[in-house]
Amino acid sequence: MRRVNLWLAAGAAVLVALAAAACARDASAPDAGEFPAAAAVVEGASVRAMLIERVEVPGSAFPAPVPEADELRHEATVLSGAAVDPATGAVLAFTSAREVGERDVRFADDEGHQHRIRITGLGGRGPVAHVRYERDGEPIAEIAYRWDRRDGGFLLRERTLTLTRGGRVIMRHVRATQSVMVASAPDAATPSAAGGLPPVQLAQAVGCIKEWIAYGGASVVMIVAGEAFTMWPNIVTFNALMASVAMWERALDNLIICQMA
């Protein structure tokens, strides 16, 4: 069986898991208890934020469900230069340890499709500002980030993800943060000299093979879900698309972090 078929089978299982996880997300999110603020964004620091999400479906008769404001705070620890919320996959903060600049990475899958990711940094030692994903030369997804500077790094202010098919925008997903706080952790880990990655993680990141495979599979699933929603816009295909987007963005974040090492 070709790898793309394995990706689709695995993707279907992941979509089910993501849907179940979404239902349980509120129960697993930390409460808004005491949390010292105003620490620097460094390895081991904890980042808390309230996430507000909005979904737009331009030019469609299907009304996208409007998520309620999440009153529970989401929390993540800065590891290897990034604080990734385990509940949503959102990158809440980046350290200033790496300079992103401009990167153009490509790969070809087993079916002969050409995938291209164009990454643009904020400038200097800043985080990613813009990502564009193309498949066979056709734009599929774009992500624009807005960040707030903080001692040691940057805190996410807003992330806008736009999906397109045939040159038409099929969905726009906006994620904004409110009441962002950073607290230092006792005995915080010290970044290694090799771009902030500990030696073991650096060894695992060589070539980013694992991350590329995961990203390729997530891209296939998202494209298929986007096609399904375009043809049959309803709550079922919409939820499948949202779940596939979440899986794809997690895979993209892991790949970017690996490529930046």
N, C-alpha and C positions, 0 to 999 in steps of 0.2 A: 504494500500500500504506500502510495506517495505521502511525503511528509505533510503536504497541504491537507490531505484527508485526516491524518492524525491530528493536525491542528484543529480542524473543524470539530472532530469528535471530542477532543479535550476542551475546546471552547464551549461547546454545549454544556458540558458538565460544570465548567467554571461559571457560566451564566446562571445556572440553577443555584450554585453555591453563593454567588454574589447577591441574587435576589433574596435568599434566606438571610444572608448577613445584613442586608439593608433593613430587613424587618427588625433585626435584633440590635441595630446600631445604637438607638437611643438608650437601650438598657445597659450597654457596655460603655458608653461615654462617661468620662469623669464628671463629678459634680463641680459646682463653682465654689469650693471651699477656700480656706486660707491659702494664698499663693503669693509669696514675696515677688515683687516685680522689679524692673529696671536693671536687671543683670545684662551682661554682654552676651552676644550670640557666639558661643564657643562650644567646643566638644564637651558633651555631657550636660549642657544646659537644657532645661525643660521649657517648652514653648506652649502656651495655651492661647486659644482663640475661639471666638464664636463664629461659625461659618454660616453665611447667608447665601443661598443658591437660587438662581433664576434660570428658567428654560424658555427659549423663544423658538417658535416654528414659523418662520416667515412665509407668507403666501400660501398657507395651508388651511383647509377648512377644519383640520383637527386641532382642537384647543389643547395645548400642552398643559398637563397638570402643573399647578404652581406649588412648589414645595413650601411647607410652612417654615418660618424662621426657626432654626434650631437653637433653642434656649440653653442647651447643654454645651459646655465648653469641650473642645477637643484638645488633646494634649499629645505632644510628641517630644522625643529626646533628640538632640543634635548628635548624629552619628555619621562619621565619615564626611562631615561638612554639610549635612542636610538634616532637617527635622521633618520627617514624613509621618503624617497622621495615620496610624494603623487602621482606623475605622473607615476613612474615606480615600486614603491614598494621596491626599493633598499635601504638597510640599509647603510647610508653613514658614520655613526660614532656611537661609543659606549663610554659611560663613564667607568671609572674604579670602579664603585660602587659595582659591583658584581664579585664573583669568580665562574666561570663556572665549572671548574674541568672536570670530566667525568660523564655523565649521560646516563642512559639506560631506556627509557620509552616505555611502550607497551600498546596496547589496542586491543580488539576484536570487530569487527563490527557486525551488525545484521545478516550478511551472514556467520558468523563463521570464517572470514579471520583474521589472526593474523598480526597486524601492529607493527613494531618496529622502534624506532628512537634512534640512538646512537650519542650522542653529546660529542665532545671533545673540551675543552677550550684551549686557547693559553698558559695558565699557569699563576699562580698567579691571580691577579685581572685583567684578560684580557678577551677579547671577545671570541666568538665561533671561533674555527679554522677549525673544520671539522664536517660535519653531514652526516650520512649514514641512508637511509630509506630502510627497507626491508618489503616485504609483503609475508607472509607464508614462511619465510626463504629465499626468493629470493631477491637479491639486485635490487632495482628499481632506486634509485637516490643517488648521492653523491655530496656534495658541499664542496669545499675547499676555504677558505678565506685567503687573505694576508692583513695585516694591517700595518699602520705606527703609531708609538707612537706619541702622542701629549700631552701637559700638560692637565691633567684631564681625558685623555682617549685615544682613538684610531680612526684613520681615515682609511676608506676602500681604499686599493690600487687595489685589484683585487679579483673577485669572479668567480670561475669556477664551473659550474653545469654540471654533466655528467649523462645522462639517459641510462639505460641498459635494455635489454629484452633478456631473455634466455642466459645470460652471454655475450651478444654482445652489444657494445656501439652503440646506434642509434642516439645520438645527444650530442654535447658538446656546451655549451653556456658560453662564456667568457665575463665578464663585468669588464672594467677597468676604473679608474678615472684619471683625469688630472686636474691640476690647482685647487686643493682643497683649500678652504679658510674657516676660522671660524671667526665669529664675535660675540661679546657678545651682549646680548639683555638687554635693560633697565628693571629694576625690574624683573630680572630673577627669576624663581621659585626656591625655596630651596627644595632639596630632603628631603623626610621624613626619619625617622630613620629606617623604615621597608624596607630596600633594595632599597630605592629610589622611591618607589611607594607612591603617595598620598593616604590617608586613604580610599577615595571612590573607587579608582581603585583597591586597595588591596582587599577590600570586594568583588568586582566583579570578582576578579581573583581566589578566593578560588576554588580549584578543577579544574579550567580551563575547565569547561564543555563546555562552548560556543566555546572556541578555539579548543577543540578536535573535536566537531561536524563539525565545518567549515573545519578543516584539513582533517577529514575523507572524507567529500564530495569532496574536492578538489583533494584528492589522487585518488579517483575512476575516476573522470573526466580525470585526467592526464593519468592514466593507459589506459583507453579506447582510448584516443587520441593517445597515443603511439602505441597501437595495430593497430589503423587505419593507422597511418603513415607507420608502418612497412609493412603492407600488400599493401597499395596503396600510395607510395611515390609521392606526387604531391604538388603543391602550396597550394591547399585547405586544405589538411590534415596537411601540414606543418604549416600553419597559425593557424589552430585549436590547434595543439600541442603547439606552442609558447604561445598562449593565455592561454591554460590550465596550462602551466608551470608557467606563471606569477601569475595566481590565486593561484596555489599550494604554490609558494614561499612566497607570502604574508601571506597565512594561516600558513605556517611553521614559519615565523618570529614572527607572533603574538603568536603562541603557545610557541616558545622558550622563548620569553620575559615573558610570563605568568609563565612558568615553573621555570624561574630564579628568580621570585619574592620571 
